[in-house]
Amino acid sequence: MTGFLDHLTSGAHSGPAILVALFLVPFLHEDIAIVGAALLIAQQRLSLDAAFPSLFLGMVTRDLGIYGLGAGARHNELARRWLIRPRVQLLRDWLHGNMFWVVFAGRIIPGLMYPAYIASGWFALPFRRFALLTIGLSLLYLPIVFGLAYGLGSVAIDQVGSWAWLIILVPVVFIAALRIRVLIRRARLRRASGQA
């Protein structure tokens, strides 16, 4: 990994490549992007002024894109016929009344972001309000998680050296594994309820 970081951050064109990567990685997993940026900054391979806008724009663009997926699916006749039932309408009413908590929970609870944000688009929750909430929560979430990762990364780099990424990577992999486990469990429940 250290060799990969050295290769990625060396050369005249490495800065733009890293910034593009920091914009795109939140589409896969934002915590990995934040931790990676924190380690690069702790190792003085990247500036905070360059990393934050890329991470923030990647997070917000991803959130709005997920909302857009739900909004697009709403216009699919087959999806509406199969998914819209009276109980689903109750969910719509609940989502409209609890929009802040839906966006907030999607941001912090592993595995909930995609279903919560797709549901927001599907049920036509006000886009402007959704966008403002996701921007505001990203402005809070990014510095908090970044600060924790940077603090741990700096201490780890001082104590362990260039292998510090491994110490930081373990909790991130654990969080990612929890998210994957939640998604697998939901898929199994859907399959089981579909067979019943």
N, C-alpha and C positions, 0 to 999 in steps of 0.2 A: 504494500500500500504506500509506503514512504517513497519508493521508486516511482510509483504512479503519480503521486503528488508532485514529486520533483519534475517529472516529465510534463505534467499538466501546467505547472506554474513557471516553467522556464521558457524562454523564447519571446520574441517580440510580439507575437499574437496571442499570448496566453491570457492576458487580461480580458479581452472580449470573449474568449472561449469560456473562461471561468464564469463570467457574468451571465452568459447565455445559459450555461449549465445551472447556475443558481436560480435562474428564471424558470427552467424546465423541470428541475428535480421536484419541486413542490407538487407537480401533477402526479408524481408517483408517491412521494412521502415527504411532507414538509419538514418534519422533525429531522430527517436525515440531511436535508438541505441546510437547515439552520445549524446543526452540529458541524457539518462539513465546513460551512463558512466560518464558524467560530474557531475551529482548529486552524484554518488557513490564516485567519487574522491573528490568532495567538502565536503562530509561527512567523508572523510578519511577512506573509506571502500575498496578502490581499488587504486592501484598506476597507475600513468600516464604512466610509462614505460611498464606496462603490458597491459593497455587498448588500447593504440594507435595501436600497431601491430595487435591486434585482430580485431579492427574496420576496419583498413586499408585493411587487407587481406580479410575480409568479403565483403567490398565494391568492391574491384577489382575482386574477384572471382565471385561475382554476375554479374558484368558488362560483364565479359568474358563469363559467362554462358548464358546471354541474347543474346549476339552476336552469340554464338553457337546454340541457338534455331533457330535463323534466318538462319544460315548456314545449319542446318539440314533440315529445311523446304524447302530450295532451292532444295534439292534432291528429294522432293516428287512430283511425276508427276501430281497428282491431283491439288496440290497447285499451281504449275507452270501454268497449263492450265487455272485455274480460275483467277489467280491474274496477270499474266503477259500480259499486254496490251500495246499499243503504249505510252499511257500517263504514265504508270508505268516506261517504259524505260527512259522517260524524267526525272523522279524522280531519277533514277539510276545515270544518268549523273550529275544531280545537287548535289546529295550526294557525289559523287567522288570529285567534285570541292570544296565542302564546308565541308569536313570531320571534321575539327576542330570545326566549329560552330555547327555541328550536335551533336557531343559528348558533347560540352560545354552546349548547350541548354538542352540536355537530363539530364545533371547533375543538372541544376538549375531551370528549368521550371517544375512545378508540372504536373505529368501525361504524360510527354513526353519521359521519359527514356526508358520504354519498347518498344514503337513503334519505336523510333529512333535507339535504339541499335539492335532490331530485324531486322530492315531495313538494317542496316549496315552489318549484317551477311548475310541477304538474297541477297543483291546486291554485295556480295564478296568484300567489301571495304577491303583494305589491313589489315590483322589481326595484323601484327606487329605494324603498325602505330596506329591502334585502341587501342591496348594494351598500347602503350607508352602514347597516349593521355589520356586514362582513368587513368593510374597510375599517370601521372603528375597532372591532374585535381583533383584527389582524394587527392594528397599530398597538394594541395592548399585549397580545400574545407573543408577537415576534421579539420585542425587547426582553420580555421575561424569560422565555426559553433560551434566547441567545445569551442573555446574561448568565444564566445557569451553566450553559454549555461552555461559554468562554471562561468563566471562573474555574470550572472543573478542568477544562482543557489546559489553561495556563498552569495550574498547579501540577497537573499530570506531566506536562512538557518539562517543567522545572525538575520534577522528581524522576521521571522515567526517560525523558528524551523524546526522540522522534517516534517511538512506539506508543506514544500517548493516545494516538487515534484508536488503538485497540481498547484502551480503558473506557473511552467515551463511546465507542461503538457497541459495547456489550449492552448498556441500558437501552440504546436506540434499537438494537436488534430485538431485545426483549419486548419493547413497546410494539414494534412491528409484528412480532410473533403473536402478541395478544390481539392486535387488530385482525390479523389473518385468521386467528382462531374464531373470533366473533363472526367474521364473514362466512367461514366454513359452517359454523353452527347454524347460522341463519339459513344458509343454502340447504342444509339437511332438514331443518324444520319446514322450509317451503316444500321440499320434495315429499316429506312425510305427510304434510297437510294436503298436498295435491293428490296423493295416492289414496287418502282416506275417503 
